Amino acid sequence: MRSRIVWIRMPSTELINQIHAGDCVAGMASIPAGTVDLVFADPPFNIGYQYDVYEDSLETDDYLRWSENWIRGVHRVLKDDGAFWLAIGDEYAAELKVLSQRIGFSCRSWVIWYYTFGVHCKYKFTRSHAHIFHFVKDPENFTFNADDPKLRVPSARQLVYNDKRANSKGRMPDDTWILRPQDLPSGFSADEDVWYFPRVAGTFKERAGFHGCQMPEQLLGRIIRSSSNDDEIVLDPFSGSGTTAAVAKKLGRQYITFDMSQEYVKLASERLQNIAVGDPLVGSADPLRSVPSTAAGKRKKKTPKQKVADQRKVARSVGLQMSLEFRTAGEAELESLVVDAFRDTHAGFSVDRVLLDPAMSERFVNECRTAGCEANEHELRRQLAQLRFVGTLTAEDLQPSEPTIVATETLQRYRYASEIAWRTIADRYPTWTLDDLLLDPEILCQFDTVARQVAPNCDTFTLRWGTLKLRQLAAAVLAQAEVHQGRTGQNGAKRGRAGQGGKKTKKAKSLLHGIDEVAADTIEWDDDQEHLAGIYTIESTDGAILYVGESLNLPVRMRDHFAANESIDFWTTLAGGTPRVRMHLDKTDASQSEQERLLPWHRELLMREDSACNLVNLWTPVDNA
Ligand SMILES: C[S@@+](CC[C@H](N)C(=O)[O-])C[C@H]1O[C@@H](n2cnc3c(N)ncnc32)[C@H](O)[C@@H]1O
């Protein structure tokens, strides 16, 4: 009997299980027609997103023409029973749906993917969804693995009613996909016009990678499981960070993917190298049961082995591979714990807010502890600041989306206390920068004590926050001093060192009690008159006001300041000559309410065109930025 040979058309082996650099239209043209089982496409949405090489802002007609080209390519390579899943934003969802149907696809489901880490919008509702279309070539013949237990979710009968008649296998998910349903207060049903208010940062660790549009693995898992079988071929024309290939590989499928960016292809290929068939998908498979809500969330303490395994998993999926080689496993582990703790506790606020807000810092440190981290609080805070500094916290759910608002009036009212406390602590630790001081919890405690002594009515956070504002102002003053230098040239008066004697003089005495003006380099100070709260100006030699503000011991500080060579150099070469210090109001004994009444007067001075605000950086040479 003659045997019959059936030829199965397959893409060439060079194409399979690779992420290819290049244009997907050309790439798909090299795949034989009718050979792919499933296509997942997450194309650029034409919304001006910043990719490294692709320009995401085509004219509408050009975008639609280009979309038609690649969707035709998808249609050609798909098998007759194949499926095409398309993820797209609001802007072109309608157009691409119609286009795909015209090309020959039938729409099975219009899925809404609801997510909880949208980019915060000021003047419209923050977007929290994307559209995902499930198309098939033949509506009578397609793969849909409805019985796969990994696809099914617990039913209301199981969860809410504890009904014995419930199908123990659960049910298929709705077409609104919520990958963090545990963050919804009491479920989300199709017949409710419920708006969900609290915005919760997502827990998709894998989103912290090199590609801002990275899809969660669990989402791809659902698509690949439902529309393909073991060993079948999954194609993604727009690979990005390589999520489709990563999930296809984990689930034992073959894959072909393209991306026009060489860099993304390189990093995604590295991601793939660390993945093996059978590896679990990142993220919770059953978030309702296995992951607590963000509010209630507390991690189980992990064993060291689990922690290292997790750290590897995170490193693989967040694209930290390049820098990882230069760190020890312990450092990398600490880093990933700190990133996780920040993600879970920052509630959309900045790193500065978490570090300076006592309640938030406590939550952050507790979260690190719960995750099994043994580093001390100072180390944890330093690590967080360092991660921000080196640009590790760029993922969407780590970025600040909530502004920290402290009324300008409040900041102005208590700025003097922040300054006094900063100055006092800086004097104790003369070589430390402001960041060094704020990151050390013990020193921060000293700061709080001094600041609260001076401004007992003000809360700790505002007083701490005030130092950052002062630093900003100081930078502005420095910039102004540079402009000033342009105006006056560099011929400032040459001065000797001032005020080192501690001898009482008439001039010093009159300054201390509200005299009009004194050149700083002529002042000699009285050692027992150390605590001089008042409103001061510092003026340049041509009368421009460089600083105006409430301060303690400003004359004393100016004396110290002029004792340093750097200061002399600064004033004589950059700022156009040694300044004058004037005390406008002595308020050492003023009560809080009296100080508040001073404010309008203070503000008048501030409004003067030639006023800048604070020179604190100028007398703190180590923190001169
Ligand atoms: C929205 S992202 C895909 C993200 C991906 N789903 C993930 O999970 O990381 C779109 C990607 O398409 C790539 N791209 C744009 N035009 C392309 C083209 N003509 N051929 C191949 N890739 C292209 C971009 O470089 C970008 O990485």
The ligand as an SDF file (V2000), in Angstrom:
LIG
                    3D

 27 29  0  0  0  0  0  0  0  0999 V2000
    3.0070   49.4740   21.6560 C   0  0  0  0  0  0  0  0  0  0  0  0
    4.6030   48.8790   21.4350 S   0  0  0  0  0  0  0  0  0  0  0  0
    4.4510   47.1600   21.6930 C   0  0  0  0  0  0  0  0  0  0  0  0
    4.6150   46.7820   23.1420 C   0  0  0  0  0  0  0  0  0  0  0  0
    4.5230   45.2990   23.3870 C   0  0  0  0  0  0  0  0  0  0  0  0
    3.1950   44.7980   23.2510 N   0  0  0  0  0  0  0  0  0  0  0  0
    5.0640   44.9440   24.7610 C   0  0  0  0  0  0  0  0  0  0  0  0
    4.3830   44.2510   25.5350 O   0  0  0  0  0  0  0  0  0  0  0  0
    6.1500   45.3780   25.0980 O   0  0  0  0  0  0  0  0  0  0  0  0
    4.8020   49.0120   19.6880 C   0  0  0  0  0  0  0  0  0  0  0  0
    6.1650   48.6060   19.1580 C   0  0  0  0  0  0  0  0  0  0  0  0
    6.0820   48.5730   17.7260 O   0  0  0  0  0  0  0  0  0  0  0  0
    7.3540   48.8960   17.1920 C   0  0  0  0  0  0  0  0  0  0  0  0
    7.1270   49.2560   15.7620 N   0  0  0  0  0  0  0  0  0  0  0  0
    6.5920   50.3920   15.2500 C   0  0  0  0  0  0  0  0  0  0  0  0
    6.4970   50.2920   13.9120 N   0  0  0  0  0  0  0  0  0  0  0  0
    6.9520   49.0730   13.5570 C   0  0  0  0  0  0  0  0  0  0  0  0
    7.0810   48.3750   12.3320 C   0  0  0  0  0  0  0  0  0  0  0  0
    6.7260   48.9410   11.1720 N   0  0  0  0  0  0  0  0  0  0  0  0
    7.5810   47.1470   12.3570 N   0  0  0  0  0  0  0  0  0  0  0  0
    7.9700   46.5620   13.5250 C   0  0  0  0  0  0  0  0  0  0  0  0
    7.8660   47.1810   14.7310 N   0  0  0  0  0  0  0  0  0  0  0  0
    7.3620   48.4130   14.7440 C   0  0  0  0  0  0  0  0  0  0  0  0
    7.8460   50.0060   18.0990 C   0  0  0  0  0  0  0  0  0  0  0  0
    9.2640   50.0960   18.0800 O   0  0  0  0  0  0  0  0  0  0  0  0
    7.3050   49.5540   19.4740 C   0  0  0  0  0  0  0  0  0  0  0  0
    8.2970   48.8560   20.1850 O   0  0  0  0  0  0  0  0  0  0  0  0
  1  2  1  0
  2  3  1  0
  2 10  1  0
  3  4  1  0
  4  5  1  0
  5  6  1  0
  5  7  1  0
  7  8  2  0
  7  9  1  0
 10 11  1  0
 11 12  1  0
 11 26  1  0
 12 13  1  0
 13 14  1  0
 13 24  1  0
 14 15  1  0
 14 23  1  0
 15 16  2  0
 16 17  1  0
 17 18  1  0
 17 23  2  0
 18 19  1  0
 18 20  2  0
 20 21  1  0
 21 22  2  0
 22 23  1  0
 24 25  1  0
 24 26  1  0
 26 27  1  0
M  CHG  2   2   1   9  -1
M  END
$$$$
